Amino acid sequence: MTVFSDKASDAAKEYSWNTLQDRLRDSIVSTNSSVAVSFDTTSSIVTNATGFVVDAEKGIILSNRHVMSAGPSFHKATFFNNQEVFLQPFYYDPEHDFAFFRYNPAELKGVTPRAIRLAPEKARSGLEIRVIGNNSREKMSVHQGELSQLDRNVPEYRDSHYESYNDMNTFYYQASTSSKEGSSGSPVVDIAGDAVAINSGGNFYSSSSFFLPLQRVKYALEYVRQGKIPPRGTLQAVFSHQPHVKAERLGLTAELAASEGIDTECSTGVLTVKKIVPKGPADGVLKVGDIVVSVNGTVVPGFPELFEILDAAVDQNVSLRVFRSHEFTTVTTTVQDIYQVTPTRALRLGNSILHELSFQEAAARGSTAVTGIKIHNSSGGMFLNADLGRRRVITEINYQPMPNMDALIQLLQTVHYGNSLVVKVRDFKEPRDEAVIVVHFPQVAKPDVLFTRSLKTGFWSIEPLKLPRAYLPLSDAEAELGVNKDDSENNTAYTAVDGLATRIQQCAVWIEAYPICPANGYNSADARGTGLVIDPQRGLILCSSRLAKNPTSNISITFGDTRVSATLAYIHPLYPFAFVKYDPAMVDYAIPALELSSTGTRLDVGDSVSIVTDTEAGLICSTAAVSERCLLSTYACKWCLEQRFFNIEQFSLSPSPAPAGSNIGLVSSNGTIQGLWMCLPTCLHCNTVYKNVGIDASLIWPSLKQLQTSENIPTALRVLDVEFNHQSLVKARALGVSDSYIQRLKKLPLAAQSILNVNRILRVRSPETPSLEVGDIVLQVNNCHVKSIDEVASFDCKEVELLIVRKGQEMTVTIPTAPLCDPNIRKLVCWAGVYLQEPFHTVLHQSVRLASNVYMFMYDAGTPAMAESYHDNMFIVEMGEHAISTLDDVVKVAKLLKDPKQAEFNAEVAANKEFKSGTIPGRDVKIRAVLINGDEIVKSIRTNDHYYPAWQLTRGPRIDDSWVYKEI
């Protein structure tokens, strides 16, 4: 790189730093960018950054590539007078960290920006500069500094396995300005107000800021002004700048350099080959460690000189003079169009995002060829459900090579949606780290669509991908045998046990649950574990609620060598178990009948049981004894509002079995299933804490009988909405329980000597409604002594008569029961990226009041809701001046608010039509909501009907009804 003169600029005589902000404020904007679809180096996210006007007449704003992102996104800019305009993501550089937005100048009112001149020639060491931008969302923040390094190699921000952008093949400037998040895209200006660089990043642990030089930016701007894409060439190689002293160590002395025209006095170093992408133009021509001296006879001391030649020679041969093994040699290769290795299409398949591998990722993540289909790490869906590890590049599907998107789409036209796919994948950095996995299509998912980028606007059109939809039975030769946790190998490891324990092993099946979307306070994380076929004639499987915490889950069951789809039949609203239902006709597999202990029997302390444990090696049988019985109470989390379990009597075992994967059978000596041993994930400050508990089979029996006699889910339970706790007889006497009552208790069996007091009120009722109070001791229910927690946990009547002790006095009270919120939801709506459903039980426990029956508990990354910094955990009471009380109201209003221009917009984008405006179909909607603490808020949201259309999931009342996805 050429060393610039340190001569002071004459501009200092004409301008003052005091007037700089006034001169530039109308030309610098804060940007709000929402990445709608994870793609290439970017995951779905909302960011706030900076841009600045570089052509006021044509409405062109310069910012960073990592601000715009490479994938489907939408953006708006806010000028100094707070006027907002929508932006077209017209152009991002395939290699360097800059991008150009376009806006319609006619939409601006009250502000007249002037173009900030790009002056890369002004950059010099010691130049005093200002970085002006949206630092930490503080508009027009000014940071001062001096340019120091002008020949720094590109900064590396993160580990190469993250989906993050890293620049390459360019110099970076460095200065200490302490600029932070939000300053990305800020102009780095001199006293005259000319941009000498663009702020691109910084060091989190220091005050260092990194600036991208403007040589290639200025080159690209001339094409963007004409509405054209600037020619960009690549050799698919990564170069590094090394100082002359290191070049001498490699053998290139000053004398040898001078013989080839390199002036070591006026340049700071040379370019060396750092990395070569396999199968690219440089592969077999250049070697790592080569020193590039000249190209086509022109000396290239730095990146600007090299890429000025390459960009002008796309699809042409170039001659490179390199220093290798202590001698000069000349090699020839063809410059490739970099856009040929820059993907412009993304496929959403089974909720996974797939796209062609880019040169940017192939070079930055590791030396891997630019071929294959990348599975985006942040998308989730059917491919990431298959435990890929870090293997993210598809090379084959069904033994057919997958070099690009065309090959993938062509193959999918021959695959039935219900069939499994045999997929070969490899790692980015370790191409030899390969695996063959089996991927299964989900029963229900968002529509499979193809996103295609328009070169005229940067918008992405959306085209439905029509696959053969006949859903076939999920059965394949690669499926697991027995209880298997890995699609790629069989881990059947049964221990031979006689009697009922052997039958339990034969009834154990492997359950996989993959949620369609968040619900009931739980996100879309998948769950896997063991279940027990409890009724093979009706196809009922008993499992832990750990596998069923999200009611929208797609369920699949593995029986021996057969994999079948199933439905989540019933989640118990109070106890931690659920039932899954499958079609018995789909299973050609003999399953013995199991007898579940009926109501009234339980395991007491000292009882010996045989226990079938779910371990990594398979199902293992052992013996244990009941060591303790106590009340179960899991943690209450005020942030994610996951389900709590309370008012349940649990038991412990000694010796304690290995942690349960999901649930296992406890076999008593009388030959029946007496209970379940399970692992419950609970939430403590949004950190998962696992707890192993045992529950009696008598709690399960009533629900099983209802499912065996009805096709519909059981009726809702009714509760007192309080949490009970055990009290010792000593404390009970001190709290006012009479001696005569305590003497009667002593005559009962030890297990029936139960004193329960109210530990917590779960839902506040109106003052007019009779209710229990904290500290109340419940002695009788409907004139019957309370022998266990089960007798007060739930009821089938609207009111109960209780004998209680309150403030030392016995009294009889009649307390109305309340319906327990049913976790078996049958409807969920997603609008503007916000997930809406009826309130679930934990919400009512945390809420001050029930403002409506529409509860917002989560939103997706990159959505309009995230762009407006919405709260989650709130009740929606009004949308666009329309009162909201039910989900049906939301659907009606969503239809009214839908932008009718969406179909026309998508067709015009697909036709590569040019627009002046950056507006995407949608509306500004006012939202009135009530937080769970009772505070009322009013906010606006800009919907996006193009990337985020409203949709709903619905399910019928039968236990074997499946979810149905439908756009609103």
C-alpha positions, 0 to 999 in steps of 0.5 A, spaced: 500 500 500 502 506 498 504 511 504 500 517 504 503 524 505 502 527 512 501 534 509 495 538 512 489 539 508 487 546 506 480 544 508 482 546 515 482 553 513 475 553 510 471 549 515 470 548 523 469 542 527 463 546 530 459 546 524 460 539 522 454 536 525 449 542 522 452 541 515 451 533 515 445 532 520 440 532 514 445 527 510 446 521 516 440 517 517 439 511 523 436 505 519 432 499 522 433 493 518 429 486 519 432 480 516 425 476 515 429 469 513 435 467 515 440 466 509 448 466 508 451 470 513 445 472 517 440 470 521 433 473 522 434 479 527 432 486 527 438 491 527 439 499 528 445 502 525 447 508 520 447 510 513 449 516 509 446 519 503 451 519 497 446 521 492 441 525 494 438 526 487 437 519 486 436 517 493 442 512 494 444 511 502 451 507 503 451 503 509 454 496 511 453 489 508 452 486 515 446 492 516 443 490 510 444 482 510 444 478 504 437 475 505 430 477 505 429 483 509 426 490 509 428 496 512 427 504 513 431 510 515 429 515 519 432 522 518 434 528 523 427 531 523 424 524 525 421 523 518 421 515 516 422 512 509 422 505 507 428 503 503 430 498 497 436 493 499 438 495 492 445 492 492 450 489 497 457 487 495 458 479 495 465 480 498 466 487 502 462 490 508 458 495 504 451 496 501 447 501 497 440 502 499 435 506 495 429 511 497 424 515 493 426 523 494 419 525 493 417 522 499 421 526 503 418 533 506 421 538 511 428 535 510 433 536 504 439 532 504 446 533 501 450 528 498 456 526 502 462 526 498 466 520 498 474 521 498 478 515 499 484 519 497 484 523 503 485 518 508 492 518 511 495 516 518 494 522 523 488 525 519 483 527 525 476 524 523 469 524 526 464 518 526 457 520 526 452 516 527 446 512 531 451 509 536 447 505 541 441 508 538 443 515 540 441 519 534 447 523 531 452 521 536 459 524 534 466 520 536 472 523 535 479 520 533 485 520 528 486 515 523 492 510 525 493 504 521 491 504 514 494 497 512 490 493 517 488 486 515 481 485 515 478 484 523 475 477 524 469 478 529 467 471 531 468 464 531 468 461 523 462 456 525 457 462 527 453 465 521 456 471 521 459 476 516 467 477 515 470 481 510 476 479 506 481 481 501 481 489 503 485 493 507 481 496 514 483 503 517 483 503 525 482 508 530 480 509 537 473 512 537 469 508 542 464 507 537 459 501 539 453 498 536 449 502 532 455 506 529 455 501 523 455 504 517 457 511 520 461 516 515 468 517 517 469 524 515 474 529 515 473 537 517 470 538 510 465 533 511 467 528 506 467 521 507 474 518 508 471 511 510 465 507 513 465 505 520 464 497 520 466 494 526 470 494 533 473 491 538 468 489 544 474 489 549 477 496 547 476 502 544 478 500 537 474 502 531 475 499 524 473 502 518 472 500 511 476 504 505 472 507 500 476 505 493 471 499 491 465 503 494 466 509 490 467 504 484 461 501 485 457 507 486 458 509 479 454 503 477 449 503 482 447 511 480 445 508 473 441 502 476 446 497 474 450 492 478 458 493 478 462 488 475 466 484 480 471 479 479 474 473 484 479 468 483 476 464 489 482 466 493 483 470 500 489 474 500 493 477 506 497 483 506 504 482 509 510 487 511 516 487 507 520 485 513 516 478 513 516 478 505 524 478 506 523 472 511 520 469 505 526 470 501 523 476 497 529 481 499 529 489 497 533 488 491 529 482 488 523 486 489 526 492 486 527 488 480 520 487 479 518 494 480 516 494 487 518 500 491 519 498 498 520 505 500 513 508 498 509 502 500 508 498 506 508 491 504 506 486 499 500 481 498 500 474 499 496 468 498 492 466 505 487 461 502 485 458 496 478 455 495 478 448 492 475 448 485 476 455 484 480 459 478 486 459 483 486 452 485 492 449 482 494 455 479 496 459 486 499 456 492 498 458 499 504 463 501 505 465 494 507 473 494 503 476 488 507 481 485 504 484 479 497 482 475 498 483 467 504 487 468 502 492 473 505 492 480 499 490 486 502 493 492 495 492 496 488 490 495 485 496 491 490 495 485 489 488 485 482 488 485 481 494 480 484 489 475 480 483 477 474 487 477 475 490 470 477 483 467 471 478 469 471 472 464 478 474 462 484 471 463 489 474 467 497 473 468 500 473 475 507 474 477 508 471 483 514 469 488 514 462 490 520 458 492 525 463 492 524 465 485 519 469 480 514 465 476 508 467 471 501 463 472 495 465 468 488 463 470 481 466 468 477 471 473 470 469 475 464 473 476 463 473 483 456 473 482 456 466 480 458 464 487 453 469 490 446 465 492 440 469 490 435 463 492 433 460 498 428 454 499 424 453 505 423 446 506 419 443 512 421 449 516 428 449 514 432 454 510 436 451 504 440 455 499 447 454 495 453 455 498 457 462 497 464 464 496 463 468 502 462 462 507 466 457 503 472 462 504 471 464 511 468 458 514 474 454 511 477 451 505 471 448 502 469 448 495 463 453 493 458 447 491 452 444 495 446 446 499 447 449 506 442 448 511 442 455 515 443 453 522 438 458 525 432 456 521 430 449 525 426 445 521 426 438 519 434 438 517 436 440 524 431 436 527 436 430 525 442 432 529 447 434 524 452 437 529 456 442 525 455 438 518 451 443 514 452 442 507 448 437 503 452 434 498 447 428 496 440 427 497 437 420 495 444 418 493 443 424 487 449 429 487 446 436 490 451 441 487 446 447 486 439 449 488 436 447 481 438 440 482 435 440 489 428 443 486 428 437 480 429 432 485 424 434 490 419 434 484 420 426 484 419 425 492 412 424 496 412 429 501 411 423 506 417 420 504 424 420 508 430 423 505 437 420 505 441 426 506 449 426 506 452 432 509 459 435 510 462 440 515 464 447 513 471 446 515 472 439 515 470 436 508 472 429 511 467 430 516 461 427 513 455 423 515 449 420 512 442 421 516 435 420 514 431 426 514 423 426 515 418 431 512 413 434 518 406 432 518 404 440 518 409 445 517 409 452 514 408 452 506 414 450 502 416 456 498 422 459 494 425 466 495 428 469 489 432 476 489 430 481 484 436 485 481 432 491 480 430 492 487 433 487 492 426 485 494 425 477 494 419 474 490 416 468 494 413 462 489 410 456 492 414 450 491 409 444 489 411 438 491 407 431 491 403 432 497 400 424 498 402 423 505 405 416 506 406 412 512 413 414 515 416 407 514 423 406 511 429 401 512 433 406 515 428 407 521 430 405 528 430 398 531 427 398 538 428 404 542 433 408 538 436 415 539 440 415 533 437 415 525 444 413 523 445 406 528 441 401 532 442 402 539 437 396 541 440 394 548 435 390 552 437 386 558 433 380 558 428 380 564 422 375 565 415 377 567 412 384 566 418 388 566 419 384 559 413 386 557 414 393 558 420 393 554 416 391 548 411 396 549 416 402 550 417 406 543 421 412 541 417 418 541 420 424 537 416 431 538 417 437 533 413 443 534 410 447 528 411 454 532 411 456 540 405 455 544 403 455 551 410 459 553 414 454 550 419 455 544 420 451 538 425 446 541 424 439 539 423 433 544 425 426 544 424 420 549 421 414 551 413 412 551 409 406 553 404 403 549 398 403 554 392 401 549 395 398 543 387 397 540 386 404 541 393 406 539 394 410 546 401 411 548 403 414 555 409 419 556 412 424 560 409 432 559 416 433 557 415 430 550 408 434 550 409 441 553 408 444 546 401 442 543 403 444 536 408 438 536 408 434 530 409 427 533 412 421 530 413 414 533 418 408 532 415 401 533 421 396 531 423 397 524 416 402 523 416 409 524 409 412 524 406 419 525 401 420 531 397 426 534 398 429 541 391 426 544 391 429 551 396 433 555 393 433 562 393 440 565 395 439 572 399 432 572 406 431 568 403 426 563 400 426 556 397 421 551 399 420 544 395 417 539 397 413 533 393 409 528 394 401 530 392 399 523 399 402 521 403 398 525 405 391 524 408 389 530 405 385 536 405 389 542 402 386 549 397 389 553 399 392 560 395 393 566 395 400 569 393 400 576 386 403 578 384 409 582 385 408 590 392 404 589 399 407 590 406 406 592 407 407 599 414 408 603 418 401 603 414 398 597 419 394 593 418 395 585 422 393 579 423 399 575 425 399 567 430 405 566 431 409 559 438 409 559 443 411 553 444 403 552 437 402 552 432 399 557 435 396 563 431 393 569 433 394 576 429 394 583 428 399 588 424 401 594 420 407 595 424 411 600 419 418 601 413 421 599 412 429 599 409 434 595 412 436 588 412 443 587 417 446 581 420 453 580 416 459 578 419 463 572 416 470 571 419 471 564 418 465 560 412 463 564 413 455 563 408 450 566 409 449 573 407 443 577 404 443 584 399 440 588 402 433 586 404 428 591 411 425 588 415 419 591 422 418 591 426 411 590 432 408 593 437 407 590 435 412 585 435 410 578 439 413 573 436 420 570 430 418 566 430 420 558 422 421 559 418 416 562 419 409 565 415 404 568 415 402 575 412 395 576 410 392 583 410 385 585 402 384 584 403 385 577 401 392 575 404 398 573 404 402 579 407 409 577 411 412 573 418 415 574 420 421 569 425 427 568 421 434 569 424 440 566 423 446 570 425 453 569 429 457 574 430 464 571 429 461 564 435 456 565 432 449 565 433 445 571 431 437 571 428 434 576 427 426 577 420 424 580 415 419 581 408 419 580 402 414 582 399 411 576 392 412 580 393 419 577 393 417 570 387 412 570 381 417 570 384 420 564 386 413 560 378 411 561 376 417 558 380 417 552 378 409 552 371 411 552 370 418 548 373 420 541 374 427 544 379 430 549 377 430 556 372 435 559 376 441 563 378 440 570 376 445 576 380 447 581 381 452 587 386 456 584 391 455 591 397 451 592 397 447 598 403 445 603 403 439 608 404 441 615 406 437 621 401 436 627 405 440 631 405 446 627 397 445 625 396 445 633 399 451 633 395 454 628 389 453 631 387 445 629 383 442 635 386 437 640 380 432 638 381 433 631 389 431 631 387 425 636 382 423 630 388 423 625 393 419 630 388 413 629 388 413 621 394 410 618 400 414 617 399 416 610 392 419 611 395 423 617 395 429 612 394 436 614 394 441 608 394 449 609 394 454 603 401 456 601 399 461 595 394 464 592 394 462 584 389 467 581 386 473 585 378 473 585 374 479 586 372 481 593 365 478 592 367 471 591 368 467 597 375 464 596 381 461 601 386 465 604 394 464 605 394 460 612 388 457 611 388 449 613 383 445 610 380 439 614 374 436 610 372 437 603 364 436 603 364 433 610 370 428 608 376 428 612 382 430 607 387 424 607 391 426 601 393 432 596 389 428 591 382 430 594 383 437 593 387 438 587 381 438 582 374 437 582 368 435 577 363 440 581 362 448 581 363 449 588 365 445 594 364 445 602 370 446 606 371 445 613 377 450 614 381 453 620 382 460 619 386 465 624 385 460 629 378 459 628 374 453 625 369 454 620 365 452 614 365 455 607 363 454 600 368 456 595 366 456 588 371 452 583 374 455 577 376 451 570 383 450 569 386 452 563 386 447 558 393 446 555 390 442 549 389 448 545 385 448 538 387 454 535 393 459 535 394 465 530 401 468 528 400 476 526 406 480 524 410 475 527 406 475 534 404 469 536 397 469 540 393 464 543 388 463 549 391 465 556 394 458 559 394 457 566 401 460 568 399 466 565 393 467 570 397 465 576 402 471 574 397 476 571 394 482 575 387 481 571 385 477 565 384 483 560 382 479 554 382 472 552 388 473 547 395 473 549 401 474 546 407 470 549 412 470 544 414 473 537 419 471 532 426 474 530 426 479 525 419 480 525 415 487 525 414 486 532 421 485 534 422 491 530 418 495 534 421 493 540 414 489 543 413 486 550 412 479 550 407 476 555 401 481 554 394 481 553 391 484 546 385 488 547 385 492 541 388 492 534 387 498 529 381 501 533 377 494 533 376 491 540 379 484 541 377 479 546 377 472 542 382 469 537 376 469 532 376 477 533 384 477 531 382 473 525 377 478 523 381 484 524 387 481 520 383 480 514 381 487 514 388 489 515 391 485 510 394 489 504 390 488 498 397 490 494 401 484 496 399 479 490 401 485 485 407 486 489 410 479 489 408 478 481 412 485 480 418 483 484 418 476 480 418 480 474 424 484 476 420 490 475 424 497 478 420 501 483 422 508 486 419 507 493 422 502 498 415 500 501 413 493 502 405 491 502 403 492 510 399 497 514 401 501 520 396 499 526 395 501 533 395 496 538 392 497 545 395 491 550 395 490 557 401 487 561 401 481 566 402 487 571 396 490 569 400 496 566 396 498 559 400 500 553 399 503 546 404 502 541 404 502 533 406 496 529 408 496 521 405 489 518 409 486 513 404 482 508 410 480 504 415 476 508 410 475 514 403 474 512 398 472 518 396 465 519 393 460 523 393 453 526 387 450 527 385 443 530 378 439 531 375 437 537 377 429 536 384 427 540 386 424 533 385 431 529 391 434 526 393 441 526 391 445 519 395 451 517 392 456 513 394 463 511 389 468 513 
